[in-house]
Amino acid sequence: MVSVVAAAVAIGLAVTDRGPFADAFGDERHASPVVEQGGVARAGDGSEDTVAELLQRRAKALIAKNRSDFLATVDPQDAELRRAQATWFDNLAEVPVTSWRYQLAPREDARLPAAAAAKAATAGPDSFGRFVGIALRIDGYDNADAVHDEVMTFTPREGRWYVSGRWVAPGRGNQQLWDVGRVNAFRSDHALVLGLPDDDVLAPIAEEVDAAVPRVDEVWGKRWPRKVLVLVTRTEQEMADLLGGKASNYTQLAAITRGELGVAEETAAAERVVINPRAYADLSEVGKRVIMIHEITHVAVRSATQEWTPMWLAEGFADYIGYRTSGLSVQFIAQELVDDLRNGLKPKALPTDADFDTTNPKLPQAYEMAWLACRMIAEQHGQDSLLELVRTAGAPGGSAASVEEAFSSVLGTTLAQFTADWREYLEETLT
């Protein structure tokens, strides 16, 4: 059984979530809808209407929150689809979308789900289906695209193209909150909480964000947007659908951060803190505060977190800030690791990235070891050195070797010697 404190530790998995269209969309900052690549098919009867123009109209309607214009892009001969699409549009009503872009996949790249293939085959002789990339931004919170994929079928009728079918694309992270239900929005000084529950659930989460941001600022500084976008589902299954995994994979996590790696420090990027409603509700007030500080640290530090940054450093640093003002004892926070040491189970190495897999039964110990590694650096070298290590290891243009180099340049040691010192520190601190 994972304790309340251990559950609060095992929450900071920051992931890269980019669909196959991410690179093709690039980093242009559009405030208007754009359709790129493909979409040149004509609707027949001498019409100049194209699928690209159809999606242009659809994107424009989504940004403008124009329900009638949006439904004008949906097949007029399919009443069931029109009802479903009207509901889907209404689900998005409170989401402040400032940019929405579509991109069609090349026909040869499309491997359509069976339902989409069947729809394309029966909707009409000129109908076809494609994977469609979506790049969107939430007003005031995204300075980079959040990218996911859909599957659509298109049908021409009397010289105009219509959407004749829409599905969430198979694959990780393609389901969105508005695919599940109507999204409520709650705003505070530092937060936009988008959730399927009502405001009585969302408001306390926004309050936690507002309380946590200054705690992050105390260590990391204020050179980050200080705005946090939080997604809240009603069940673990809905959270799993959002993240693209099994619900059982997230039972140990009260929250998880999704975002883009390697963006400029001045940008907010497409960060989302996703709350596991069951695990979060079960935490103490201290546990909730630790969790929120941890997750917001991931948002603030994203620019210094690269693909080669070891997870023990990223997660340990987030926990270092999270637990810094908690008032909890080391032995209480690291109780699973304390038990292991009492039973003669001594860590031989820093936790690997694989140790942070959400299904790892020793996941709490991985977080505890990572936290204690960063705590040791702050104690023995100073907090400023810990910050410099994180920034140096994740500096743009680096590689896995950058981590080794950072230990030498910042701490004057090697990773191997640091590991040996850390093992001694664990025994001295926890036994």
Helices and strands as residue ranges (DSSP letters): H 4-9, E 14-16, H 22-25, E 35-36, H 51-64, H 67-71, H 79-91, E 97-104, G 107-109, H 114-122, E 128-138, E 146-157, E 160-168, H 177-180, E 184-187, E 191-195, H 199-220, E 228-232, H 236-243, G 247-250, E 255-259, E 272-275, H 277-281, H 285-301, G 302-304, H 311-323, H 330-333, H 335-342, G 353-356, H 363-381, H 383-393, H 401-406, I 407-411, H 415-430
